[in-house]
Amino acid sequence: MPQPALVTHPRAMRRALRHAVLLGLAIGAAPLAAQDTSRTAGTAAPSATAGADTAPPRDPHQLAQQAQYDFERFRRLHLPRFTGRNFRPGGRCPEPVGMWCYFYEEDEPAMPELPEAAQARAKLLATLDSLGRDNPADDWISGQRVRYLIESGRPQEALAVAESCRSFGWWCDGLAGLALHEMGRYVDAEARFAKVLDRLTPRERCRWTDLTPYLDEDTRRQYVRSLCGTPERAAFESRVWWFSRVRYGLQGNDSRTEHFSRLVYAEIMRESVNAHTTIWDEAARELMVRFGWERSWAQEGSGQMPPFELAVRPPGREDATMDPSLRVNVIGLEAKPAYRFIPPVDVLTSPASSDSIDWAVQLPPVVARYAPKYARRLLMLEHQQALFRRGDTALVVLAYDVTRVPGLGGARLDGALVLTPGTTPGGEATIRRDVPKKGTLTVRAPWGPLLMSAEIESEETSTLVRARYGIRPPFAVGARVSLSDLLFYTPFGEFPTTVEAVLPHALATQKVRADQPLGVYWEAYNTNPAGEKMTISLVVAPDDEERPGRVTRAARALRLSRETSPVSLTIEDMSARGARTSPRAVQLDISTLKPGDYLVQLEVDVAGQYVIRADRRITVVPR
């Protein structure tokens, strides 16, 4: 899967490095007592050369900063070589952000950390832990402890640091929310971030809830029509976060806690040394907010910047510019694979009209990305779904099959079938633990168009197998009698009269073999309980539409009526007596069909209304 990388534009990198060197030298030359030690004042890390001209710092805050600076300097000298594709001078940057260039590649190699760097970070953490225990109210120290513990893959310990934090305001809750998010405890993370929002001023809250960095141009135009703090803006943001989730069957909204985690991490980075030795500015913050923080680093090419990159040498400080770590051109890599963070505007405004293409995880333009830990593999679910009516309620049934998904082995599987009516956040769900690799799920929701998300998850293998798209009843506006979807099944010796009887035999795919009979089940609604004549026609004809989801049923019917159908039948029938629902099933012989795509179309003609139709696509595969 793709892996993102951060590099800088060559010209801008020169500018950033020059600024970083000047800043470090200026602080190193100043008396330590004159340096601001407050977190909010923008304290920069001491220079690596400060010890040559001043006494060792005694203040715990400065000691922590010096240790952090020394570690990052050491790490820059102990980075693996980047072997993937890189942005080259004179080349076109796919995603420029300020002085940075972001690009996203499918097959970037992993960049394992060198043992020396891991050992150095462990020593840094020991120093920070010692200083932090004695200074629990120091925001900077607590933030760096959480940062490096998360970097080390120890979010539980990061949470312990956050719980022992004694800083004023929202800082401790923010650190706790970040740690909880990294642990996968999204409900608890939401609760902590809610406390953060409660402590912010209205202006700060607007900045924290702002979605602008994530939105494409079309979505942004709709978003800015309402002002922050208004019910309209709040409703839009709630809708975005509801539909942006990768896994609807997961408790908590991990997309939203990822957003807040990035904001907290950006605050941690704001006044600390980063691996690139550059000044933390709005461009760096925007990159982190849009694509997440870096998880690993590597040195590009030879790892050496040209000598003229460090040509600026303040009088009397020529030695500092010879620091070899400042000559390393660092590439930062975020978590992979990373998917499109926010769905397109068409999905947000009409989710029930979306098809699976609208939910493609790399659908351009990709303005922001998210790499959920539980979906390092996000695969398409082999399935069949059908919509049935129960009064004013929709019954959706799903048959699925993940037996052919590689890598699942004997891992435990969790299943979810989630329906969302309209655009209001909230919906109906069936969530089950320990589901079989092949089975069925059902769920009920208010009758009408719905967004369906069917999910089979393996936490053990970080695999999510998903199907997500809009579903709606077959067209029957103004008609007394209407139809359900068609449900294909394997014939089992009798004709089923209920959905429940069909489900154990329902096909978990719409791929069929011509040498096997095909069962088709459906229901007609609001038929005359006294019994009425129904003319039933079923046609199977080639379907050559490239995107059938975009073709109307009326157009399909017109095309099919003009074709010679290789499989067809017509039945003169009577509706069910004593009931307003007439379940029906037929068995089709499709042995004459050649491999390819076909449309199975049902037509029902009753007196006093137009002919109603329901159709479904099948693919005949070789025997």
C-alpha positions as CSV (number, residue, x, y, z in Angstrom):
1,M,0.0,0.0,0.0
2,P,1.1,3.6,-0.4
3,Q,3.4,5.3,2.0
4,P,3.7,9.1,2.3
5,A,6.9,11.0,2.6
6,L,7.8,14.5,3.5
7,V,10.7,16.3,1.9
8,T,11.4,19.9,1.3
9,H,11.7,22.0,-1.8
10,P,15.4,22.4,-2.4
11,R,15.3,26.2,-2.3
12,A,13.0,26.3,0.6
13,M,15.1,23.8,2.5
14,R,18.1,26.0,2.2
15,R,16.0,28.8,3.7
16,A,14.7,26.7,6.5
17,L,18.2,25.3,7.4
18,R,19.7,28.8,7.4
19,H,17.0,30.0,9.8
20,A,17.4,27.1,12.1
21,V,21.2,27.6,12.3
22,L,20.8,31.3,13.0
23,L,18.2,30.6,15.7
24,G,20.3,28.0,17.4
25,L,23.4,30.2,17.4
26,A,21.6,33.2,18.8
27,I,20.2,31.2,21.7
28,G,23.6,29.6,22.3
29,A,25.2,33.0,22.5
30,A,22.7,34.5,24.9
31,P,23.0,34.1,28.7
32,L,20.9,31.3,30.0
33,A,19.2,33.5,32.5
34,A,17.8,35.6,29.7
35,Q,16.1,32.8,27.9
36,D,12.4,32.4,28.4
37,T,11.5,29.1,29.9
38,S,7.7,29.2,29.6
39,R,6.1,26.9,27.2
40,T,3.8,29.6,25.8
41,A,6.6,32.0,25.1
42,G,8.0,30.1,22.2
43,T,11.2,28.8,23.8
44,A,13.6,27.2,21.3
45,A,15.9,24.4,22.0
46,P,19.5,25.3,23.0
47,S,22.3,25.0,20.4
48,A,24.5,21.9,20.5
49,T,27.4,24.4,20.9
50,A,26.0,26.2,23.8
51,G,28.1,24.3,26.3
52,A,31.3,25.7,24.8
53,D,30.6,29.3,25.9
54,T,28.2,29.0,28.9
55,A,27.8,27.0,32.0
56,P,25.7,23.9,31.9
57,P,22.0,24.8,32.4
58,R,20.5,24.1,35.8
59,D,16.9,24.8,35.1
60,P,14.9,21.5,34.6
61,H,13.2,23.0,31.6
62,Q,16.4,23.9,30.0
63,L,18.0,20.6,30.9
64,A,15.1,18.8,29.1
65,Q,15.4,21.0,26.1
66,Q,19.2,20.4,25.9
67,A,18.6,16.6,26.1
68,Q,16.0,16.7,23.4
69,Y,18.2,18.8,21.1
70,D,21.1,16.4,21.6
71,F,19.0,13.4,20.8
72,E,17.5,14.9,17.6
73,R,21.1,15.8,16.5
74,F,22.3,12.3,17.2
75,R,19.3,10.8,15.4
76,R,19.9,12.8,12.3
77,L,23.3,11.2,12.1
78,H,21.9,7.7,12.5
79,L,19.1,7.5,10.0
80,P,18.6,4.7,7.4
81,R,19.0,5.6,3.8
82,F,15.8,6.3,1.9
83,T,15.5,4.0,-1.0
84,G,12.1,5.1,-2.4
85,R,11.2,7.7,-5.0
86,N,12.1,11.2,-3.9
87,F,11.3,14.7,-5.1
88,R,14.2,15.9,-7.3
89,P,15.3,19.5,-7.9
90,G,13.5,20.8,-10.9
91,G,10.8,18.2,-10.6
92,R,7.1,18.9,-10.0
93,C,5.9,18.5,-6.4
94,P,2.6,16.7,-6.3
95,E,1.5,18.5,-3.1
96,P,3.5,21.6,-2.1
97,V,2.7,23.1,1.3
98,G,4.8,26.2,2.1
99,M,8.4,25.1,1.9
100,W,7.5,21.4,2.0
101,C,6.7,18.9,-0.6
102,Y,4.3,16.0,0.2
103,F,4.0,13.0,-2.0
104,Y,2.3,9.6,-1.6
105,E,3.6,6.4,-3.2
106,E,2.0,3.0,-3.3
107,D,5.1,0.9,-2.7
108,E,7.4,2.9,-0.6
109,P,9.7,0.6,1.5
110,A,9.6,0.5,5.2
111,M,12.3,2.5,7.0
112,P,13.2,0.6,10.2
113,E,14.8,2.6,12.9
114,L,18.5,2.0,13.6
115,P,19.2,0.4,17.0
116,E,21.5,3.3,18.0
117,A,18.6,5.8,17.6
118,A,16.2,3.6,19.6
119,Q,18.8,3.4,22.4
120,A,19.4,7.1,22.4
121,R,15.6,7.8,22.6
122,A,15.4,5.5,25.6
123,K,18.1,7.6,27.3
124,L,16.3,10.8,26.4
125,L,13.1,9.4,27.9
126,A,14.9,8.4,31.1
127,T,16.1,12.0,31.4
128,L,12.7,13.5,30.6
129,D,11.0,11.1,33.1
130,S,13.3,12.1,35.9
131,L,12.8,15.8,35.2
132,G,9.1,15.4,34.6
133,R,8.4,13.5,37.9
134,D,9.8,16.5,39.8
135,N,8.1,19.1,37.5
136,P,4.6,17.8,36.7
137,A,3.4,21.3,35.8
138,D,5.9,21.8,33.1
139,D,3.9,21.6,29.8
140,W,6.9,21.3,27.6
141,I,8.4,18.3,29.5
142,S,5.1,16.5,29.8
143,G,4.4,17.0,26.1
144,Q,7.8,15.7,25.0
145,R,7.4,12.6,27.3
146,V,4.1,11.8,25.6
147,R,5.6,12.5,22.2
148,Y,8.6,10.1,22.5
149,L,6.6,7.4,24.4
150,I,4.1,7.3,21.5
151,E,7.0,7.3,19.1
152,S,8.4,4.3,21.0
153,G,5.0,2.4,20.7
154,R,4.2,2.9,24.4
155,P,0.9,4.8,24.5
156,Q,-0.1,3.2,27.8
157,E,2.9,4.9,29.5
158,A,2.1,8.1,27.7
159,L,-1.4,8.0,29.2
160,A,0.2,7.5,32.7
161,V,2.3,10.6,32.0
162,A,-0.8,12.6,31.0
163,E,-2.6,11.4,34.2
164,S,0.2,12.6,36.3
165,C,0.4,16.0,34.5
166,R,-0.4,19.0,36.7
167,S,-0.5,21.8,34.1
168,F,-3.1,24.6,34.1
169,G,-5.9,24.6,31.5
170,W,-6.6,21.9,28.9
171,W,-3.1,20.6,28.4
172,C,-3.2,17.5,30.5
173,D,-6.6,16.4,29.0
174,G,-5.2,17.0,25.5
175,L,-2.3,14.7,26.2
176,A,-4.6,12.1,27.7
177,G,-6.8,12.3,24.6
178,L,-3.8,11.8,22.3
179,A,-2.6,8.8,24.3
180,L,-6.0,7.2,24.4
181,H,-6.5,7.7,20.7
182,E,-3.2,5.9,20.1
183,M,-4.3,3.1,22.3
184,G,-7.5,2.6,20.3
185,R,-9.7,3.8,23.1
186,Y,-11.7,6.2,21.0
187,V,-14.7,6.6,23.3
188,D,-12.5,7.6,26.2
189,A,-10.4,9.9,23.9
190,E,-13.6,11.7,22.8
191,A,-14.5,12.3,26.4
192,R,-11.1,13.9,27.1
193,F,-11.2,16.0,24.0
194,A,-14.7,17.2,25.0
195,K,-13.1,18.5,28.2
196,V,-10.5,20.3,26.2
197,L,-13.2,22.0,24.1
198,D,-15.0,23.0,27.2
199,R,-11.9,24.9,28.5
200,L,-11.3,26.8,25.3
201,T,-12.5,30.3,24.5
202,P,-15.0,30.6,21.6
203,R,-12.3,31.8,19.3
204,E,-9.9,28.9,20.2
205,R,-12.8,26.4,19.9
206,C,-13.4,27.6,16.3
207,R,-9.8,27.0,15.5
208,W,-9.9,23.6,17.0
209,T,-13.1,22.5,15.2
210,D,-12.2,24.1,11.9
211,L,-12.4,21.5,9.0
212,T,-11.0,23.8,6.3
213,P,-7.6,22.0,6.0
214,Y,-9.4,18.7,5.2
215,L,-11.9,19.8,2.6
216,D,-11.7,19.9,-1.2
217,E,-12.8,23.0,-3.0
218,D,-16.4,22.0,-3.5
219,T,-16.9,20.9,0.1
220,R,-15.2,24.0,1.4
221,R,-17.6,26.3,-0.5
222,Q,-20.5,24.8,1.3
223,Y,-18.7,24.8,4.7
224,V,-17.9,28.5,4.7
225,R,-21.4,29.5,4.0
226,S,-22.1,29.2,7.8
227,L,-20.1,30.9,10.5
228,C,-18.4,29.2,13.4
229,G,-20.6,28.9,16.4
230,T,-23.8,28.7,14.5
231,P,-26.1,25.6,14.5
232,E,-25.6,25.3,10.8
233,R,-21.8,25.1,11.1
234,A,-22.1,22.6,14.0
235,A,-24.5,20.4,12.0
236,F,-22.2,20.4,9.0
237,E,-19.2,19.4,11.1
238,S,-21.1,16.6,12.8
239,R,-22.2,15.3,9.4
240,V,-18.6,15.3,8.1
241,W,-17.3,13.4,11.1
242,W,-20.1,10.9,11.0
243,F,-19.5,9.9,7.4
244,S,-15.7,10.2,7.4
245,R,-15.3,7.2,9.7
246,V,-13.5,4.3,8.0
247,R,-15.3,1.7,10.2
248,Y,-18.9,2.5,11.2
249,G,-19.2,-0.5,13.4
250,L,-16.5,0.8,15.8
251,Q,-17.4,2.5,19.1
252,G,-16.4,6.1,19.2
253,N,-15.5,8.4,16.3
254,D,-11.8,7.7,15.6
255,S,-11.7,10.2,12.7
256,R,-12.6,13.1,15.0
257,T,-10.2,12.0,17.7
258,E,-7.5,11.7,15.1
259,H,-8.2,15.3,14.2
260,F,-7.9,16.5,17.8
261,S,-4.8,14.3,18.3
262,R,-3.1,16.0,15.4
263,L,-3.8,19.4,17.0
264,V,-2.3,18.3,20.3
265,Y,0.7,16.8,18.6
266,A,1.2,20.1,16.6
267,E,1.2,22.0,20.0
268,I,3.9,19.5,21.3
269,M,6.0,20.2,18.2
270,R,5.5,23.9,18.2
271,E,8.4,24.7,20.6
272,S,10.6,21.7,20.2
273,V,13.3,20.6,17.8
274,N,12.1,18.5,14.9
275,A,14.0,16.0,12.8
276,H,14.3,18.5,9.9
277,T,16.0,21.2,12.0
278,T,13.5,23.7,10.6
279,I,11.4,26.3,12.4
280,W,7.9,25.2,13.2
281,D,5.6,27.4,11.2
282,E,2.0,27.3,9.8
283,A,3.1,25.3,6.8
284,A,4.5,22.6,9.1
285,R,1.4,22.6,11.2
286,E,-0.8,22.4,8.1
287,L,1.1,19.3,6.9
288,M,0.7,17.6,10.3
289,V,-3.0,18.5,10.5
290,R,-3.7,17.2,6.9
291,F,-1.6,14.1,6.8
292,G,-0.7,13.3,10.4
293,W,2.6,13.3,12.2
294,E,5.7,11.6,11.0
295,R,6.2,8.0,12.3
296,S,9.7,7.4,10.9
297,W,12.6,9.2,9.2
298,A,15.3,8.5,6.7
299,Q,18.1,10.5,5.0
300,E,17.7,11.2,1.4
301,G,20.4,10.3,-1.2
302,S,23.9,10.8,0.1
303,G,22.4,12.4,3.2
304,Q,24.6,15.5,2.7
305,M,23.4,19.0,1.9
306,P,25.6,21.0,-0.4
307,P,28.2,23.2,1.4
308,F,26.6,26.4,0.3
309,E,23.5,25.4,2.3
310,L,25.3,26.5,5.5
311,A,27.1,29.4,4.1
312,V,25.7,32.0,6.5
313,R,28.0,32.2,9.5
314,P,27.5,34.9,12.2
315,P,30.8,36.5,13.3
316,G,32.5,34.5,16.0
317,R,30.3,31.4,15.5
318,E,31.8,29.7,12.5
319,D,32.1,26.3,14.4
320,A,28.3,25.8,14.7
321,T,27.7,25.8,11.0
322,M,30.1,22.8,10.7
323,D,27.7,20.6,12.7
324,P,27.5,17.5,10.4
325,S,23.9,16.8,11.5
326,L,22.7,20.0,9.9
327,R,23.9,18.7,6.5
328,V,21.6,15.7,6.6
329,N,18.5,16.1,4.3
330,V,15.8,14.3,6.3
331,I,12.7,12.7,4.8
332,G,9.8,12.1,7.2
333,L,7.3,9.3,6.6
334,E,3.8,9.1,8.1
335,A,1.8,6.0,8.9
336,K,0.7,3.8,5.9
337,P,-1.5,3.0,4.2
338,A,-3.3,6.3,4.5
339,Y,-6.8,6.8,3.0
340,R,-8.8,9.9,2.0
341,F,-9.8,11.5,5.2
342,I,-13.1,13.3,4.2
343,P,-15.5,11.9,1.6
344,P,-16.5,14.1,-1.4
345,V,-19.3,16.7,-1.1
346,D,-21.7,14.5,-3.1
347,V,-21.5,11.9,-0.4
348,L,-22.0,14.4,2.4
349,T,-25.1,15.9,0.8
350,S,-26.7,12.7,-0.5
351,P,-25.1,9.6,1.0
352,A,-27.9,7.3,0.0
353,S,-27.2,8.1,-3.6
354,S,-23.6,7.2,-3.4
355,D,-22.1,4.1,-5.0
356,S,-18.9,2.2,-4.1
357,I,-16.8,4.4,-6.3
358,D,-17.6,7.4,-4.3
359,W,-16.1,5.7,-1.3
360,A,-12.9,4.7,-3.0
361,V,-10.1,5.4,-0.4
362,Q,-7.9,7.1,-3.0
363,L,-10.6,9.0,-4.9
364,P,-9.0,12.3,-6.0
365,P,-8.6,15.0,-5.0
366,V,-7.1,13.7,-1.8
367,V,-6.7,16.8,0.4
368,A,-6.0,15.0,3.7
369,R,-5.3,11.4,4.7
370,Y,-5.8,9.1,7.7
371,A,-4.2,5.7,8.4
372,P,-6.3,3.9,11.0
373,K,-4.4,1.2,12.8
374,Y,-7.3,-1.2,12.6
375,A,-7.4,-1.1,8.7
376,R,-3.8,-1.5,7.5
377,R,-5.6,-3.7,4.9
378,L,-8.9,-2.3,3.6
379,L,-10.4,-4.7,1.2
380,M,-13.7,-5.0,-0.7
381,L,-16.3,-7.3,0.8
382,E,-17.7,-10.1,-1.4
383,H,-21.4,-10.0,-0.6
384,Q,-25.0,-9.7,-1.6
385,Q,-27.6,-7.4,0.1
386,A,-31.3,-6.9,-0.4
387,L,-33.9,-4.5,0.9
388,F,-37.3,-5.6,2.1
389,R,-40.2,-3.6,3.6
390,R,-41.8,-4.2,7.0
391,G,-44.5,-1.5,7.4
392,D,-42.6,1.8,7.8
393,T,-39.4,-0.1,8.5
394,A,-36.7,-1.3,6.1
395,L,-35.2,-4.8,6.6
396,V,-31.8,-5.1,5.0
397,V,-30.3,-8.6,4.7
398,L,-26.6,-9.3,3.9
399,A,-24.9,-12.5,2.9
400,Y,-21.0,-12.2,3.0
401,D,-18.0,-14.4,2.4
402,V,-14.4,-13.7,3.5
403,T,-13.1,-17.3,3.2
404,R,-10.9,-16.2,0.3
405,V,-9.4,-13.2,1.9
406,P,-5.8,-14.0,2.5
407,G,-4.1,-13.6,5.8
408,L,-7.1,-14.0,8.1
409,G,-6.2,-17.5,9.2
410,G,-7.9,-18.4,12.4
411,A,-8.2,-14.8,13.6
412,R,-11.4,-13.7,15.4
413,L,-13.8,-11.7,13.1
414,D,-16.3,-9.0,14.1
415,G,-19.2,-8.1,11.9
416,A,-21.3,-4.9,11.5
417,L,-24.1,-3.9,9.3
418,V,-24.8,-0.2,9.7
419,L,-27.6,1.8,8.0
420,T,-27.8,5.6,8.0
421,P,-31.0,7.3,6.8
422,G,-30.6,10.8,5.3
423,T,-27.7,13.1,6.3
424,T,-28.3,13.3,10.0
425,P,-25.6,11.7,12.1
426,G,-26.9,8.5,13.6
427,G,-28.3,5.2,12.4
428,E,-29.2,1.6,13.1
429,A,-26.6,-1.1,13.4
430,T,-26.2,-4.8,14.0
431,I,-22.8,-5.5,15.5
432,R,-21.7,-9.0,16.3
433,R,-18.5,-10.5,17.7
434,D,-17.0,-13.8,16.6
435,V,-18.8,-14.0,13.3
436,P,-18.0,-16.9,10.9
437,K,-16.1,-16.3,7.7
438,K,-19.2,-16.9,5.7
439,G,-22.6,-15.9,7.1
440,T,-25.5,-13.4,7.1
441,L,-26.3,-10.2,9.0
442,T,-29.7,-8.3,9.1
443,V,-30.7,-4.9,10.4
444,R,-33.8,-2.7,10.4
445,A,-34.0,1.1,9.8
446,P,-36.7,3.6,8.8
447,W,-38.1,2.9,5.4
448,G,-36.5,4.9,2.6
449,P,-33.1,5.5,0.9
450,L,-30.2,4.5,3.2
451,L,-26.5,4.4,3.3
452,M,-25.2,0.9,4.0
453,S,-21.9,0.0,5.4
454,A,-21.2,-3.7,5.8
455,E,-18.0,-4.5,7.6
456,I,-16.0,-7.6,8.6
457,E,-13.1,-6.7,10.8
458,S,-10.1,-8.7,12.1
459,E,-8.4,-6.7,14.8
460,E,-5.6,-9.3,15.1
461,T,-4.5,-8.8,11.5
462,S,-5.6,-5.1,11.2
463,T,-7.8,-6.1,8.3
464,L,-11.1,-4.4,7.4
465,V,-13.2,-6.0,4.6
466,R,-15.9,-3.5,3.7
467,A,-18.8,-2.7,1.3
468,R,-20.3,0.8,1.5
469,Y,-22.8,2.5,-0.8
470,G,-26.3,3.9,-0.9
471,I,-29.4,1.6,-1.3
472,R,-33.0,2.5,-2.1
473,P,-36.2,0.6,-2.9
474,P,-37.1,-0.2,-6.5
475,F,-38.8,2.7,-8.2
476,A,-42.6,2.7,-7.5
477,V,-43.6,6.3,-7.0
478,G,-47.4,6.7,-7.1
479,A,-47.9,2.9,-7.5
480,R,-50.1,1.0,-5.1
481,V,-48.1,-2.2,-5.4
482,S,-44.3,-2.0,-5.0
483,L,-41.4,-4.5,-4.9
484,S,-38.5,-5.5,-2.8
485,D,-35.0,-6.1,-4.1
486,L,-34.2,-9.4,-5.7
487,L,-32.3,-11.9,-3.5
488,F,-30.4,-14.7,-5.2
489,Y,-30.0,-18.0,-3.4
490,T,-29.0,-21.6,-4.0
491,P,-32.1,-23.7,-4.6
492,F,-32.7,-26.2,-1.7
493,G,-35.6,-28.3,-2.8
494,E,-38.5,-26.1,-2.0
495,F,-39.6,-22.5,-2.8
496,P,-39.1,-20.3,0.3
497,T,-42.0,-18.1,1.4
498,T,-40.1,-15.9,3.9
499,V,-36.8,-14.0,3.9
500,E,-35.8,-16.0,7.0
501,A,-36.1,-19.3,5.0
502,V,-33.9,-17.9,2.2
503,L,-31.1,-16.5,4.3
504,P,-29.3,-19.7,5.1
505,H,-29.1,-20.4,1.3
506,A,-28.5,-16.8,0.1
507,L,-25.5,-16.3,-2.2
508,A,-22.7,-14.3,-0.7
509,T,-21.8,-13.0,-4.1
510,Q,-23.3,-11.9,-7.4
511,K,-20.9,-14.1,-9.3
512,V,-22.7,-17.3,-10.4
513,R,-21.8,-20.4,-12.5
514,A,-23.9,-21.2,-15.5
515,D,-24.0,-24.9,-14.6
516,Q,-25.8,-24.3,-11.4
517,P,-29.5,-23.2,-11.1
518,L,-30.2,-19.7,-9.7
519,G,-32.9,-19.1,-7.2
520,V,-34.5,-15.7,-7.1
521,Y,-36.6,-14.5,-4.2
522,W,-38.6,-11.2,-3.9
523,E,-41.7,-9.7,-2.3
524,A,-44.6,-7.6,-3.6
525,Y,-46.2,-5.2,-1.2
526,N,-49.7,-3.8,-0.7
527,T,-51.3,-6.5,-2.9
528,N,-55.0,-7.1,-2.5
529,P,-55.6,-9.5,0.4
530,A,-58.6,-10.9,-1.5
531,G,-56.3,-12.0,-4.2
532,E,-55.5,-10.2,-7.5
533,K,-54.0,-11.3,-10.8
534,M,-50.3,-10.6,-11.3
535,T,-48.3,-11.1,-14.5
536,I,-44.8,-11.8,-13.6
537,S,-42.0,-11.6,-16.2
538,L,-38.3,-12.4,-15.5
539,V,-35.6,-11.6,-18.0
540,V,-31.9,-12.3,-17.9
541,A,-30.0,-10.3,-20.6
542,P,-26.5,-9.1,-21.3
543,D,-25.6,-5.9,-19.4
544,D,-22.9,-3.9,-21.1
545,E,-23.2,-0.8,-19.0
546,E,-19.8,0.2,-17.6
547,R,-21.3,1.9,-14.6
548,P,-24.7,0.4,-14.0
549,G,-25.2,2.4,-10.8
550,R,-25.5,5.5,-12.9
551,V,-28.1,4.1,-15.3
552,T,-31.8,4.5,-14.5
553,R,-34.0,1.5,-14.2
554,A,-36.3,2.9,-16.9
555,A,-33.4,3.1,-19.4
556,R,-32.4,-0.5,-18.5
557,A,-36.0,-1.7,-19.1
558,L,-36.2,0.0,-22.5
559,R,-32.9,-1.5,-23.6
560,L,-33.8,-5.0,-22.4
561,S,-37.2,-4.9,-24.1
562,R,-35.4,-4.4,-27.4
563,E,-32.9,-7.2,-26.9
564,T,-33.3,-10.9,-27.4
565,S,-33.0,-12.3,-23.9
566,P,-31.3,-15.7,-23.6
567,V,-33.2,-16.5,-20.4
568,S,-36.8,-15.4,-19.8
569,L,-40.1,-16.6,-18.3
570,T,-43.6,-15.3,-17.8
571,I,-46.0,-16.4,-15.1
572,E,-49.7,-15.6,-14.7
573,D,-50.0,-15.6,-10.9
574,M,-52.4,-14.6,-8.1
575,S,-51.3,-12.6,-5.1
576,A,-51.3,-14.0,-1.6
577,R,-54.7,-14.3,0.0
578,G,-55.3,-12.9,3.5
579,A,-52.1,-10.8,3.4
580,R,-50.8,-7.6,1.8
581,T,-47.4,-9.0,1.2
582,S,-46.9,-11.6,-1.6
583,P,-43.6,-13.4,-1.3
584,R,-42.5,-15.2,-4.5
585,A,-39.5,-17.3,-5.6
586,V,-38.5,-18.9,-8.9
587,Q,-35.6,-21.1,-10.1
588,L,-33.8,-20.2,-13.3
589,D,-31.8,-22.4,-15.6
590,I,-28.9,-20.3,-16.8
591,S,-26.9,-23.0,-18.4
592,T,-27.1,-21.3,-21.8
593,L,-25.4,-18.1,-20.6
594,K,-21.8,-17.4,-21.6
595,P,-19.4,-15.8,-19.1
596,G,-20.0,-12.1,-18.7
597,D,-22.2,-9.5,-17.1
598,Y,-26.0,-9.8,-17.1
599,L,-29.0,-8.0,-15.7
600,V,-31.8,-10.0,-14.0
601,Q,-34.9,-7.9,-14.3
602,L,-38.3,-8.6,-12.8
603,E,-41.5,-7.0,-14.0
604,V,-44.9,-7.3,-12.2
605,D,-48.1,-6.1,-13.9
606,V,-51.2,-5.6,-11.8
607,A,-54.4,-3.8,-12.7
608,G,-54.7,0.0,-12.2
609,Q,-51.0,1.0,-12.3
610,Y,-47.9,1.0,-14.4
611,V,-45.6,-2.0,-14.6
612,I,-43.2,-2.1,-11.7
613,R,-39.7,-3.4,-11.9
614,A,-36.7,-4.6,-9.8
615,D,-33.4,-5.6,-11.2
616,R,-30.0,-6.9,-10.1
617,R,-26.7,-7.5,-11.9
618,I,-25.0,-10.9,-12.0
619,T,-21.7,-12.0,-13.4
620,V,-21.5,-15.5,-14.9
621,V,-18.0,-16.9,-14.3
622,P,-16.4,-19.8,-16.1
623,R,-17.1,-23.2,-14.7
